[in-house]
Amino acid sequence: MPFLDYVLQRPSYGWQDDQGTSIKPTTNQIFREFFSRLNVFKDRKNWLPFFSWLKVACLVPFFLVFLFNFLSWWTVLAAFVYSMIIMGTHGTIWHHRYCTHGAYKFRNSFWRFFTQNLTLNVIPEEIYVISHHVHHSKSDQPGDPYNAQAGFLYCFLADVNHQPIAKDLCETDYNRVRMLMQHTGVTANTYKQYQKWGSYVNPSYAIVSWLLNWSFWYLAFYLIGGHALACSLFGAAGFWAVGVRTFNYEGHAKGKDKQRAGTDFSDKDKSINQLWPGIVAGEWHNNHHLYPKSARSGFKTHQIDLAWYYIKIMSILGAVNSYKDYKKHFLKNHHNPYQKTKEAS
């Protein structure tokens, strides 16, 4: 059985039925799975998804303070920019293009650390990276951890129900997980520690890095704009942390066939290019599925790609020493032939 078929923890309702069709669990099944996997008292190996949602819960008070104490035109603008643009673009730069696909390389670990901590620490790299490799291998097929055809909740709660790594990997398979994660700089568990905690990331590293990251950014925001700015941006990060969990459902057209000729060229899945995620986060999703290892996904003139601009600037400054850019390949093999065919017809 291929490694990506079993590297993720299988949900109790399974990935597919006896006929090989994707299972669409009921709402009750999804919620039972969700709360079961958050139960750290039942199994300490549930600590990472619990920790991920704990961070979201910790951001809720900041969001409420922002709403009831600091709501003004400038805090709303700051929260909008931070959540929609800065957090979104950073997720594309760090989790998506670097951690998962290795679309570019840093000159040294300092610039990697710098980029990793450009925003508040919210999403654990491990939960995102390993499952995203599976997603690209099985897009919109049985085993896709956020298969949009299984419904909104299936995608929204996927970080708990479908994305954590399996808890019973042999040492050889765990080392393959380590190979997929080692370039991220995240401190890994030994195999013995993995057997105890059920995760790649070491709990001590995860907790300490979270506390240091949040402490630094609260102080920085406070020095710039007082508690008003700090609470507003922390609250905005919480808003983004919930909203980003809806992206793959939308980015794969809610499981429907909505691809457009001349816009979406990757036809092996249901991914689509969307204007808003593209502009605010560089997430031209169909382009990305066409060239997953490209440091740039905004190939057309109107496709703004803020994540690519950051990578390119870092390259000019010498912080990034190599990257992959498939724009010329896209124009030559997809866009230009389509335009010629369209003009001829």
C-alpha positions as CSV (number, residue, x, y, z in Angstrom):
1,M,0.0,0.0,0.0
2,P,1.4,3.4,-0.9
3,F,2.7,5.5,2.0
4,L,0.2,8.4,1.4
5,D,-2.7,5.9,1.7
6,Y,-2.1,5.3,5.4
7,V,0.1,8.1,6.7
8,L,-3.0,10.0,8.0
9,Q,-5.1,8.8,10.9
10,R,-8.1,7.1,9.4
11,P,-11.5,8.5,10.7
12,S,-13.9,6.0,12.3
13,Y,-16.3,6.3,9.4
14,G,-13.5,5.5,6.9
15,W,-12.4,7.1,3.6
16,Q,-14.4,5.0,1.2
17,D,-17.1,2.3,1.0
18,D,-16.7,-1.3,-0.4
19,Q,-17.3,0.0,-3.9
20,G,-14.5,2.6,-3.6
21,T,-16.8,5.6,-3.4
22,S,-16.0,8.4,-1.1
23,I,-17.9,8.2,2.2
24,K,-20.0,11.3,3.1
25,P,-20.4,11.0,6.8
26,T,-23.5,12.4,8.6
27,T,-23.3,15.6,10.7
28,N,-23.5,13.5,13.9
29,Q,-20.6,11.3,12.7
30,I,-18.5,14.3,12.0
31,F,-19.1,15.9,15.3
32,R,-18.6,12.7,17.2
33,E,-15.3,12.2,15.5
34,F,-14.3,15.8,16.1
35,F,-14.9,15.8,19.9
36,S,-13.5,12.3,20.3
37,R,-10.2,13.4,18.7
38,L,-10.1,16.5,20.9
39,N,-10.3,14.5,24.1
40,V,-6.8,14.5,25.6
41,F,-8.1,12.8,28.7
42,K,-9.0,9.7,26.7
43,D,-5.8,9.7,24.7
44,R,-2.8,12.1,25.2
45,K,-2.0,11.5,21.5
46,N,-4.9,13.8,20.7
47,W,-2.8,16.7,22.1
48,L,-1.9,18.4,18.7
49,P,-5.4,18.9,17.3
50,F,-6.5,20.0,20.8
51,F,-3.6,22.4,21.0
52,S,-4.5,23.8,17.5
53,W,-8.1,24.6,18.6
54,L,-6.9,25.8,22.0
55,K,-5.0,28.6,20.2
56,V,-8.1,29.5,18.3
57,A,-10.1,29.6,21.6
58,C,-7.4,31.8,23.2
59,L,-7.9,34.3,20.4
60,V,-11.7,34.6,21.0
61,P,-11.3,36.9,24.0
62,F,-9.2,39.3,22.0
63,F,-11.8,39.4,19.3
64,L,-14.5,40.1,21.8
65,V,-12.5,42.9,23.4
66,F,-11.9,44.3,20.0
67,L,-15.6,44.3,19.2
68,F,-16.8,45.8,22.5
69,N,-14.0,48.1,23.5
70,F,-11.9,49.1,20.6
71,L,-14.2,49.1,17.6
72,S,-13.4,52.1,15.3
73,W,-12.7,52.8,11.7
74,W,-9.0,52.4,12.1
75,T,-9.0,49.2,14.1
76,V,-11.5,47.7,11.7
77,L,-9.2,48.6,8.8
78,A,-6.1,47.2,10.6
79,A,-8.0,44.0,11.5
80,F,-9.2,43.6,7.9
81,V,-5.7,44.0,6.5
82,Y,-4.1,41.8,9.0
83,S,-6.6,38.9,8.7
84,M,-7.4,39.0,5.1
85,I,-4.1,40.0,3.6
86,I,-1.2,39.5,6.0
87,M,-2.3,36.3,7.7
88,G,-3.6,34.9,4.4
89,T,-0.5,35.7,2.4
90,H,1.8,34.4,5.1
91,G,-0.1,31.1,5.1
92,T,0.6,30.8,1.4
93,I,4.3,31.8,1.7
94,W,5.1,29.6,4.7
95,H,2.8,26.6,5.1
96,H,1.8,26.2,1.4
97,R,4.7,27.0,-0.8
98,Y,7.7,26.4,1.5
99,C,6.7,23.8,4.1
100,T,4.7,21.6,1.9
101,H,6.0,22.0,-1.6
102,G,9.5,23.3,-1.2
103,A,8.9,25.8,-4.0
104,Y,11.9,27.9,-2.8
105,K,14.9,27.6,-0.4
106,F,16.2,29.9,2.2
107,R,19.9,30.9,2.3
108,N,20.1,30.0,6.0
109,S,18.0,29.1,9.1
110,F,17.7,32.7,10.2
111,W,15.6,33.7,7.2
112,R,13.6,30.6,7.6
113,F,12.9,31.5,11.2
114,F,12.2,35.1,10.3
115,T,9.6,34.1,7.7
116,Q,8.0,31.4,9.9
117,N,7.3,34.0,12.6
118,L,6.2,37.0,10.4
119,T,2.7,36.6,11.9
120,L,1.0,35.0,14.9
121,N,1.6,31.3,15.3
122,V,-1.7,29.6,14.7
123,I,-1.6,26.5,12.5
124,P,0.8,23.6,13.4
125,E,3.0,22.9,10.4
126,E,2.7,19.2,10.8
127,I,-1.1,19.1,10.5
128,Y,-0.9,21.2,7.3
129,V,2.1,19.7,5.5
130,I,1.6,15.9,5.7
131,S,-2.1,16.1,4.9
132,H,-1.5,18.5,2.0
133,H,0.7,16.0,0.3
134,V,-2.1,13.5,0.6
135,H,-4.6,16.1,-0.7
136,H,-2.5,16.6,-3.9
137,S,-2.2,12.9,-4.4
138,K,-5.9,12.2,-4.0
139,S,-7.6,15.5,-4.8
140,D,-11.4,15.1,-4.8
141,Q,-11.0,11.3,-4.4
142,P,-11.5,8.9,-1.5
143,G,-8.8,9.6,1.1
144,D,-8.5,13.3,0.3
145,P,-8.5,14.8,3.9
146,Y,-10.6,17.8,2.8
147,N,-12.7,16.3,0.0
148,A,-15.2,19.0,-0.9
149,Q,-17.7,16.4,-2.2
150,A,-18.2,15.2,1.3
151,G,-19.6,18.6,2.4
152,F,-18.7,21.7,4.2
153,L,-18.3,20.3,7.7
154,Y,-16.1,17.5,6.3
155,C,-13.7,20.2,5.2
156,F,-14.2,22.7,8.0
157,L,-13.3,20.2,10.7
158,A,-10.7,18.3,8.7
159,D,-7.7,19.6,10.7
160,V,-9.0,17.4,13.6
161,N,-10.9,14.6,11.8
162,H,-8.7,13.9,8.8
163,Q,-5.4,15.7,8.8
164,P,-3.4,14.4,11.8
165,I,-0.8,11.8,11.1
166,A,-1.5,8.1,12.0
167,K,-0.6,7.1,15.6
168,D,0.7,3.7,14.7
169,L,3.3,4.2,12.1
170,C,6.3,1.9,12.1
171,E,9.8,3.5,12.5
172,T,10.5,3.4,8.8
173,D,7.3,5.2,7.9
174,Y,7.8,7.7,10.8
175,N,11.2,8.5,9.3
176,R,9.4,9.2,6.0
177,V,7.3,11.8,7.8
178,R,10.5,13.3,9.2
179,M,11.9,13.6,5.7
180,L,8.8,15.5,4.6
181,M,9.1,17.9,7.6
182,Q,12.8,18.3,8.3
183,H,13.3,21.3,6.1
184,T,10.7,23.3,8.1
185,G,13.0,23.6,11.2
186,V,10.2,22.3,13.5
187,T,11.8,20.2,16.3
188,A,10.9,16.6,15.8
189,N,10.1,13.8,18.2
190,T,12.2,10.7,18.3
191,Y,10.4,7.6,17.2
192,K,10.1,6.7,20.9
193,Q,8.6,10.1,21.7
194,Y,6.3,9.8,18.7
195,Q,5.0,6.5,20.1
196,K,4.2,8.4,23.3
197,W,2.7,11.6,21.8
198,G,1.5,10.5,18.4
199,S,2.9,13.5,16.6
200,Y,6.0,14.6,14.7
201,V,6.4,17.9,16.6
202,N,7.7,17.8,20.1
203,P,5.1,19.2,22.6
204,S,7.7,21.3,24.4
205,Y,8.8,23.0,21.2
206,A,5.2,23.6,20.1
207,I,4.2,25.3,23.4
208,V,7.4,27.3,23.9
209,S,7.5,28.6,20.3
210,W,3.8,29.5,20.6
211,L,4.2,31.5,23.8
212,L,7.3,33.3,22.6
213,N,5.7,34.2,19.3
214,W,2.5,35.6,20.8
215,S,4.4,37.5,23.5
216,F,6.7,39.1,20.9
217,W,3.8,40.2,18.7
218,Y,1.6,41.4,21.5
219,L,4.4,43.6,22.7
220,A,5.2,44.8,19.2
221,F,1.5,45.7,18.5
222,Y,1.2,47.3,21.9
223,L,4.2,49.6,21.3
224,I,2.8,50.6,17.9
225,G,-0.8,51.2,18.8
226,G,-1.5,50.2,22.5
227,H,-3.9,47.6,23.6
228,A,-6.4,48.7,20.9
229,L,-4.2,47.6,18.1
230,A,-2.9,44.5,19.9
231,C,-6.4,43.2,20.7
232,S,-7.7,44.1,17.3
233,L,-4.9,42.2,15.4
234,F,-5.0,39.2,17.8
235,G,-8.8,39.1,17.3
236,A,-8.3,39.4,13.5
237,A,-5.9,36.4,13.7
238,G,-8.7,34.4,15.4
239,F,-11.1,35.4,12.7
240,W,-8.7,34.2,10.0
241,A,-8.0,31.0,11.9
242,V,-11.6,30.1,11.6
243,G,-12.2,31.4,8.1
244,V,-9.2,29.7,6.6
245,R,-10.8,26.3,7.4
246,T,-13.4,27.1,4.8
247,F,-11.0,27.6,2.0
248,N,-10.6,24.2,0.5
249,Y,-14.3,23.7,0.3
250,E,-14.7,26.9,-1.6
251,G,-11.4,26.4,-3.6
252,H,-12.7,23.1,-4.9
253,A,-16.1,24.6,-5.9
254,K,-18.0,23.0,-3.0
255,G,-17.5,19.6,-4.8
256,K,-19.1,20.7,-8.0
257,D,-17.8,21.1,-11.5
258,K,-17.4,24.9,-11.9
259,Q,-14.1,25.1,-13.9
260,R,-14.1,27.6,-16.7
261,A,-12.3,27.3,-20.0
262,G,-9.4,29.6,-20.3
263,T,-9.3,30.2,-16.6
264,D,-8.9,26.8,-15.0
265,F,-6.4,24.5,-16.8
266,S,-5.9,21.8,-14.3
267,D,-8.8,19.4,-15.1
268,K,-7.7,16.4,-12.9
269,D,-9.6,17.8,-9.9
270,K,-12.3,20.3,-9.1
271,S,-10.0,23.2,-8.1
272,I,-10.9,26.6,-9.4
273,N,-9.1,30.0,-9.5
274,Q,-11.0,32.5,-7.4
275,L,-10.5,36.3,-7.5
276,W,-10.6,37.1,-3.8
277,P,-8.3,34.4,-2.4
278,G,-6.0,35.1,-5.3
279,I,-5.7,38.8,-4.7
280,V,-5.5,38.8,-0.9
281,A,-3.3,35.7,-0.5
282,G,-1.8,34.7,-3.9
283,E,-4.0,31.6,-3.8
284,W,-4.8,31.0,-7.4
285,H,-5.8,27.5,-6.5
286,N,-6.3,25.8,-9.9
287,N,-2.9,27.3,-11.1
288,H,-1.4,25.8,-7.9
289,H,-2.8,22.4,-8.7
290,L,-1.4,22.6,-12.2
291,Y,2.1,23.6,-10.8
292,P,2.1,22.7,-7.1
293,K,5.9,23.3,-6.7
294,S,5.9,26.8,-8.3
295,A,6.8,29.7,-6.0
296,R,4.4,31.8,-8.2
297,S,0.8,30.9,-8.8
298,G,-0.4,34.2,-10.3
299,F,0.5,33.6,-13.9
300,K,-1.8,36.0,-15.8
301,T,-1.4,39.8,-15.8
302,H,-4.4,40.4,-13.5
303,Q,-3.5,37.6,-11.1
304,I,-1.9,39.5,-8.2
305,D,0.3,37.2,-6.1
306,L,1.5,38.9,-2.9
307,A,3.2,35.7,-1.7
308,W,5.3,35.6,-4.9
309,Y,6.2,39.2,-4.4
310,Y,7.6,38.4,-1.0
311,I,9.6,35.4,-2.2
312,K,11.0,37.4,-5.1
313,I,12.0,40.4,-2.9
314,M,13.6,37.9,-0.5
315,S,15.5,36.5,-3.4
316,I,16.7,39.9,-4.5
317,L,17.9,40.6,-0.9
318,G,19.7,37.2,-0.8
319,A,17.5,35.6,1.8
320,V,16.1,33.1,-0.7
321,N,18.8,31.5,-2.8
322,S,16.6,29.5,-5.2
323,Y,13.0,29.2,-6.3
324,K,10.9,27.5,-9.0
325,D,8.7,29.6,-11.3
326,Y,6.5,28.0,-13.9
327,K,4.9,31.1,-15.5
328,K,6.7,30.6,-18.8
329,H,5.7,27.0,-18.9
330,F,2.1,27.9,-18.1
331,L,2.0,30.5,-20.9
332,K,3.6,28.2,-23.4
333,N,1.7,25.0,-22.7
334,H,-1.7,26.2,-21.6
335,H,-2.6,29.9,-21.9
336,N,-1.1,30.7,-25.4
337,P,-2.4,27.5,-27.1
338,Y,-5.9,28.2,-25.6
339,Q,-5.8,31.8,-27.0
340,K,-4.7,30.6,-30.4
341,T,-7.5,28.1,-30.5
342,K,-10.0,30.7,-29.4
343,E,-8.9,33.2,-32.0
344,A,-8.9,30.5,-34.8
345,S,-12.5,29.5,-33.9
